[in-house]
């Protein structure tokens, strides 16, 4: 296969991937999940720190508990907003954002993507001694690399005929509750959750900004 043919296949996978929110009941084999993580772990990371870990939730009751946990926080936020006089915003939070934030509820698998602390010989020997950056910057470094691994996972899933939907709603609303429920170490951040399964309905392509809107050359 030529480089052009390889590129054409890769471009098709990238362009054809969709965020899917409706899945069939067909289970996802654990060996397929391991294949996806194998692809994820070959993402680039800052100084090869590999600041990622994954939890694959395959038990439907556990996924439903995570959904309810998210809704509980949503309802609490809505009640607080309504108490502050933001009635319209509270209703929109429940009616519009709620279903969007919990669109993983019928997925056979929920991947919890974690960012681990950034550590490296550079940080140990140089960055920390000269106080190059505060701790929050290193937390962000972990998130950045974890995001790259998550994209690898989603593209690999699409190439295998699976569908995914990356979501941050449960993280925004219930990260602490989710960490406690799944016994996640305090040092870990939840980067996102990814619904995974076989698509029941695949949405059409959404418009993208033109290249010239997002690219600037500096010669």
C-alpha positions in Angstrom: 0.0 0.0 0.0 1.4 3.4 -1.0 1.6 6.4 1.4 -1.2 8.1 -0.5 -3.5 5.1 0.0 -2.7 4.9 3.7 -3.3 8.6 4.1 -6.6 8.3 2.2 -7.8 5.5 4.5 -6.8 7.5 7.6 -8.4 10.6 6.3 -11.6 8.7 5.7 -11.6 7.3 9.3 -11.0 10.8 10.7 -13.7 12.5 8.5 -16.2 9.7 9.0 -16.1 9.4 12.8 -19.2 10.7 14.6 -20.2 11.3 18.2 -22.9 8.6 18.6 -25.5 8.8 21.4 -27.6 5.8 20.5 -26.3 2.3 20.8 -27.5 -1.3 20.2 -27.6 -3.8 23.0 -24.8 -5.8 21.4 -22.0 -6.2 24.0 -18.4 -5.1 23.2 -15.9 -7.9 23.7 -13.2 -7.2 26.3 -10.5 -8.1 23.8 -11.7 -5.3 21.5 -11.5 -2.9 24.5 -8.0 -4.0 25.1 -7.2 -3.4 21.4 -8.5 0.2 21.7 -6.4 0.8 24.8 -3.4 -0.6 22.9 -3.9 2.1 20.3 -4.5 4.7 23.0 -1.2 4.0 24.8 0.7 4.8 21.6 -0.4 8.5 21.6 2.4 11.0 22.1 2.9 12.5 25.6 5.1 15.2 27.2 8.6 13.6 27.6 6.9 10.2 27.2 5.3 10.6 30.6 2.2 8.6 29.4 -0.1 10.4 31.8 -3.2 8.2 31.2 -5.2 5.4 32.7 -8.5 4.0 31.7 -11.4 2.3 33.5 -13.8 0.3 31.3 -17.2 0.1 32.9 -19.2 -2.8 31.4 -21.9 -3.5 34.0 -25.2 -1.8 33.0 -26.2 -1.2 36.6 -23.0 0.7 37.2 -23.5 2.8 34.2 -27.0 3.6 35.3 -25.7 4.6 38.7 -23.2 7.0 37.1 -26.1 8.4 35.1 -28.2 9.0 38.2 -25.2 10.4 40.0 -24.9 13.0 37.2 -28.6 13.8 37.3 -28.5 14.2 41.0 -25.9 16.9 40.7 -27.8 18.5 37.8 -30.9 18.7 39.8 -28.9 20.3 42.7 -27.4 22.9 40.4 -30.7 23.6 38.9 -32.3 24.1 42.3 -29.5 26.4 43.4 -29.9 28.5 40.2 -33.6 28.7 40.6 -33.1 29.9 44.2 -30.9 32.7 42.8 -33.7 33.7 40.5 -32.3 32.1 37.4 -35.5 30.1 36.6 -35.1 30.0 32.8 -31.5 28.9 33.1 -32.4 26.2 35.6 -35.0 24.8 33.3 -32.7 24.8 30.4 -30.0 23.1 32.4 -32.4 20.2 33.1 -34.2 20.1 29.8 -31.4 20.8 27.3 -28.1 20.0 29.0 -29.3 17.1 31.2 -30.0 14.6 28.3 -26.8 15.8 26.5 -24.6 15.2 29.6 -26.0 11.8 30.2 -26.1 10.4 26.7 -24.0 7.5 27.8 -26.8 5.8 29.6 -27.6 3.2 27.0 -24.0 2.4 26.0 -22.8 -1.1 26.7 -19.4 0.3 27.8 -18.4 3.6 29.5 -14.7 4.4 29.4 -13.5 6.6 32.2 -10.4 8.5 30.9 -8.0 9.5 33.7 -5.1 11.9 33.7 -2.3 10.9 36.0 0.3 13.4 37.5 3.0 14.5 35.2 6.4 13.2 36.3 9.6 13.1 34.3 13.4 13.4 34.8 13.1 16.9 33.5 10.6 17.9 36.1 12.6 16.2 38.9 16.0 17.4 37.9 15.3 20.8 36.3 11.7 22.1 36.4 10.9 21.7 40.1 14.3 22.9 41.4 14.0 26.2 39.5 10.2 26.4 40.1 9.5 26.6 36.4 5.7 26.3 36.8 3.1 25.8 39.6 1.5 22.5 40.3 -1.6 23.4 38.3 0.5 23.6 35.1 1.7 20.0 35.6 -1.9 18.9 36.2 -2.8 20.4 32.8 0.2 18.6 31.2 -1.4 15.3 32.3 -4.7 16.3 30.8 -3.2 17.3 27.5 -1.5 13.9 27.0 -4.6 12.0 28.2 -6.7 13.9 25.5 -4.3 12.7 22.8 -4.7 9.1 24.0 -8.5 9.5 24.1 -8.6 10.6 20.5 -6.5 7.6 19.5 -9.0 5.4 21.2 -12.0 7.0 19.4 -10.5 6.7 16.0 -9.5 3.1 16.5 -13.0 2.3 17.7 -14.5 3.8 14.5 -12.1 1.8 12.4 -13.4 -1.3 14.1 -17.0 -0.5 13.4 -17.7 0.7 16.9 -19.0 4.1 17.9 -18.0 6.6 20.6 -19.1 9.8 22.2 -16.7 11.8 24.4 -18.4 13.6 27.2 -17.3 16.0 30.0 -20.8 16.5 31.5 -20.3 13.9 34.2 -16.9 15.4 35.0 -18.1 19.0 35.2 -21.0 17.9 37.4 -20.0 14.9 39.5 -16.2 14.3 39.3 -15.7 13.9 43.0 -18.8 11.6 43.4 -17.6 9.6 40.4 -14.1 9.2 41.8 -15.5 8.1 45.2 -17.9 5.6 43.6 -15.2 4.0 41.4 -12.5 4.2 44.0 -10.2 6.4 41.9 -7.1 7.8 43.5 -7.2 11.4 44.6 -4.1 12.1 42.5 -6.0 11.2 39.3 -8.1 13.6 37.3 -11.1 12.5 35.2 -10.4 13.9 31.8 -13.6 12.7 30.1 -15.9 9.8 29.8 -16.4 8.0 26.5 -19.5 6.0 25.6 -18.6 3.0 23.6 -20.7 0.5 21.6 -22.2 -0.5 18.3 -24.1 2.4 16.7 -27.9 2.2 16.5 -28.2 5.6 14.7 -25.3 7.4 13.2 -25.7 11.2 12.8 -24.8 13.1 9.7 -21.7 15.2 9.2 -21.8 18.5 11.0 -20.3 21.6 9.3 -16.7 22.5 10.0 -15.0 25.8 9.9 -13.1 26.4 6.7 -9.3 25.8 6.8 -8.6 29.5 6.1 -10.6 30.4 9.2 -8.4 28.4 11.5 -5.0 28.4 9.8 -2.4 31.3 9.6 1.0 30.9 7.9 4.0 32.7 9.3 6.7 32.8 6.6 
